[in-house]
Amino acid sequence: MSWLEAVDITKRYRTREVVKGLSVSIESGEVVGLLGPNGAGKTTTLRSMLNLIQSSSGETKIFSKNLFNLSKIEMSSISYLPGEFETYGNLSGKEYLKYISNLRNAKKNNTNILADRMDLDLNKKIKTLSKGNKQKIGIVMAFMNNPKIAILDEPTSGLDPLKQQEFQNIAKEQNDEGCTILLSSHILHEIEALCERVGI
């Protein structure tokens, strides 16, 4: 069964066509990469697929359903990590992740385990963290509730090589547990290490 399917996604800004007729079908349990340089339209593609911005044409289905027909339980099993991850600076990492987990009404929560693996102090206010540590919060957020689908836009931006490798380990483990992953990146070795198929 195709768990994530985009058909003929096109996005125009006035006369500029950023994404043109993109179609992709991702089966349950696959890890699929979207590879391209910065500015190629990867982020626009993902946002259009998720209806975070309205596409000019095309349609996305998740779990073989139109986005607007997904149940709350189905919505809560999808995680999205934006490319420019921003959050509430006055909250601690622990407070923010608890808030997101409650929004998802999640039964599973691996926050502390993942934070330890990423060497992330959850007690610090987010506004005091470096870009790399903020990105670690995004990675924990993406995987803490064992999602069925994870859509990740440049997930290792700002991470040092050791933490990039740990992200890859976590992503592989989540995939082994059944998580379907769509990964956008401009880092070739990251795509090579994780993905079964690649769109360029």
Buried (B, 14 or more C-beta within 10 A) or exposed (E): EBBBBBBEBBBEEEEEEBBEEBEBEBBBBBBBBBBBEEEBBBBBBBBBBBEEEEBBBBBBBBBEEEBEEBEEEBEBBBBBBBBEBEBEEEBBBBBBBBEBBEEBEBEEBBBBEBBEBBEBEBEEBBEEBEEBBBBBBBBBBBBBBBBBBBBBBBBBBBBEEEBBBBBBEBBBEBBEEEBBBBBBBBBEEBBEBBBEEBBE
